[in-house]
């Protein structure tokens, strides 16, 4: 009997130069996805993934469609090479942008429609970030209550909210530039480690409302199907239901905190001994998982070498 398999899809920030390049060479399935992506977006997205320049890959409007493409390509490469048995998949979960990857793989929308949606999402989030100077700060060593207290202390009438509840002791906050500068000092004064992230703006905060509004218009254009396998919502850490509620949650996701720790705990509760597989481009989610459950092994299908080595074992 096949083991329960949970597919984990990374989000923005996980991108690395060269992601998917060896999969493109090793797998016809991956190559077809990358070539399809170039056709859909109308430029060589593959060239940027493989060869950069890095500053362009890191732009929100490029990194989001690039990550979606790389994640999907790695899934189909793993399937083609026998590393993933679709019949054994129990559930999908994706962090932020990765939720779109998960929804596509669960049959909610086509690859093309998903790519168009994430390209629009990245564009609108980039525009919202430019319109209001803002940022994000990672706070290490603090629990949710402590982070909420730091946000209240440092906001001083500006926006500052928890944005990514990633794992125990790792929470990211989003807000205006001034509030982010104040929370850096407040966190350090409280004995926590705080780091300003290199991002375009305050993602998963009310400052992204213009992007959420415009994404509502984009989502209304696309027909969604009921997921063929369970997919977890970033907003609720619960399984998505009907297509209308999925669209609502995707709009809310842009301005709401990502409940990744709760999502992972829900997956682990189903089967701690199951297979947890992280898609390309790397092992960002594996790092977070170790903070949640140190014994949890996370397999990677991010590279051709990983696929071939694991297949031989």
N, C-alpha and C positions, 0 to 999 in steps of 0.2 A: 504494500500500500504506500502510495506517494506521501511524503511529508507535507504538512501544511506549508505553503509558501506565501510570504508577505513581500510585496514589491514596494521599495522605498524610492521616491523620486526627489532629487535635490532641487534646491531653489537658487535664486540669485545670490552671488557671493562665492558659489562653488566653481565658477568658470575658471578654466586654466588654458593657457595657450597650447594649442596642439591637440585639444580634446577631440577624440573620435578619429584621429588621422589613421591610426593603425587598424581600427575597426573598418574603416573605409576600404583599406587594402585587403583585409582578411575575410570580409563578409560581403557577399553580394546584396544581402538584405539591408545591411547598414548603408552600403553605397547607394542603393536605390532611395533610401530615406534622405540622405544628404543631397542627392541630385534633385529630388523632388522639392526639397526645401528651397534650393536656389531658384527653381522655376516659380514657386509660389510667391516668394518675397521680391523677385525681380532683380536680384543682384547676387553676387557670389558669397552667400553666407558661409559656405564651406571654406572659402579662402580665408575668411576672418577667423573662423574656428581653428583652422590648422596653422595659419602663418601670421595672424594678427593684421595690423599692429595691436599690441596689448591694450593700449588706451582705448581703442575703438571697441574691442571685445568687451571691455568693462563698462561701456556706456549702457545705461538701462534699456534703451530702445534696441540695442543689438544683443546684449547678453541674454535677455529673456527668450527671444526666438532661438538663439544659439543653444541655450541650455535645453529647451524643449526638444529641439532636433537631435542633439547629442543623446539625451536620455532615451528617446524613442528608438534611435538607431541602435543603441546598446542593447535594448530589450529584444529587438528583432534579430540582432546578431547572436545573442545568447540563446534565443529560441532556435535559430537555424543550426547552431552548433551543439544543441542538445543540453544546454545548461539550465534552461527554463522549460518546464512542462506546463503549458497553459491550463491544463485540467487540474493541476495541483494548487493553483493560485487561490488563496483564501481571501485576500483583501489587498487593496492598493492604498498607499498614502503618500502625499507629496507635500513638501514644505513650501508654502507660499506659491511661487510660480510653478513648482513641481506638482501642485494639485491639478493643473491643466494636463500635465503629462499623464498623471494617474487616471484622469477622467477619459482621456483619449484611449488609453490602453484597456480601459473597462468598457469601451464601445459607446461612450456617450456622444462623441462627435468624431468626424473623420480627422485624419492627420492634417489635411489642408485647412479645414475650418479651425482646428485647434491652433495651427501656426498663425493664421490670420488674427485670431483672438489675442494670442500672446504678443504678437507684433504690435497690435493696437494698444494693449495693456502697457507694454513697455514705453511706447510713444507718449501715451497720456500721463503716465507716472513721471516720465522725464520732464514733460512740460509743466506739470504741477510742481515739481521740485525746483525748476528754474523760476517759476512765478513767485515762490515764497522760499527764501533762503532758509534751509533747515538741515537737520542731520540726524544721526543715530549714534548711540553710545552703548557699548557692551559693558555690563556690570557683572563681575565675577565674585562669587562668594556670598551673595545676598539672596535671601528667599523672596518670595513674591510680596509679602507684607513689608519687608524692608525696602524693596524697590518702590512700592507704592508710596511709602513715606518719603523717600528721596525725591520722587516726582512732585509730590505736594510741596515739599520744601523749596525745590529749585524752580518750579514753574513761574512763580511770581506774576501771575496773570497771563502768561504765555502758554502755548501748547507744549506739554511734556507728558507722555503716556507710555506704559509698557507696550512693546510692539511684537516681540518674539519671546515667548516663554519656552525656551528651547530644551532646558534640562535643569536638574537641581544645581543651583549655583551659577547658572548662566542665563541671564535675562538681558534682552536688548530693549532700550527705550528710544523713542522717537520724539522730536519736537523742534521748535525754533532754534536758531543758532545760539541765541543768548541763553536759552534754557538748557541746551546741551552743554554749553561751557560751564554753567553753574552746577549742573549735576555731576560733571567730572570732578569738580572740587569737593562737592558735598559727599560724593561716594568715597573719595580718598580720605576725607576727614573722618568718615565713619568706619574706616578700616577695610574698605573693599577696593578691589582693583577695577579701574574703569578705563576704557579705551574708546576713543572716537573712531568710528568706522569710516572707511573711504567709500561713501555712497553718495548718490546725487541728492538725496533728500530724506524727509521723514516718512518712510514707508510704513504702512499699517498704522496710520494716525489720522486724525481729522483733517490734517493739512492735505491729504490726498483726496478729499471729497470731490474736487473737480474731475479727477481721473475716474472715480467711482461712478459719477453721473454719466460720463461719456461711455464708460464700459457697459453701463446699463443699456445704452442705445445699440452698442455692438452685439451684445448677447441676445438682444431681441431679434436680431436678423438671422440667428442660427438655430436650426432645429436640433434639440437635444433628445437622446433616447434614454431609457432607463438603464442604469449601469448593469452590465452582465455579471459583475462581481462587486462586492461591497467596496466603496471608496469613502474614505474618511474626510470630513470637512475640517478645514483649519479653524473655522470660527467656533464650532461646537465640540470638536473632538469626537463626534458621533458620525455614524454612517449616513451618507446622503440618501434621500428618499426619491421623490419624483423630480422630473426635469424642471418644473417651475421653481421648486425650492432650491435646486442646485444653482440656478441662475441668481436667485436672491442671495445665496451664501457667497457666490463669487464676487458680487458687488460689495457685500459687507466685508469680505476678506481684505479688500484694499485699504479699509479704514479701521480694521479691527485687529487685535493681537492674535498672532498665530499660536494656537494651543498645541505645540508640538510635543511637549512632555506628556500631556494627557493622552494625546493620540498614540504615542509609542507605548504607554502603559496599557492602553486598551488592546493594542495588538499583542503585546506580551502576555496579557491575561488570557488570551485565547489559546496560546500554545507557546510556552517558553522554549520548548524544544524544536520549534518549527524552523524553517529556513527563512532567514531575513536577507534579502538581496537588494543591494544599493546599485542603482543605475549610474551611468556616466554623469559627470566626468571624474569623480574621485571618491574620497572616503570621508567627506564632511559629516554625513549623517551617522556614519559608524563612530566617529568621535563623540558625537552627542549621545549616542546610544550607550556608550561606555559609562557616561555619567548617570544614566538611568538604571542600567543593569550591567555591571562589570563582566558578568559571565556570558552575556549575549553575543554570539558570534555573528558578524555581519559579513556576508559574502559580497564580493565586488565583481561586476561585469563591465568595468569601465575601460578595460584594455583588452586587446587580442591576447596578450600574454596571460592575463588572468583567466580568460576563457579557456585557453588551451591547457594551461597547467591544471586547472581544476577538473577539466574533463578527463585528464589522464589518471587522476587520483581515484 
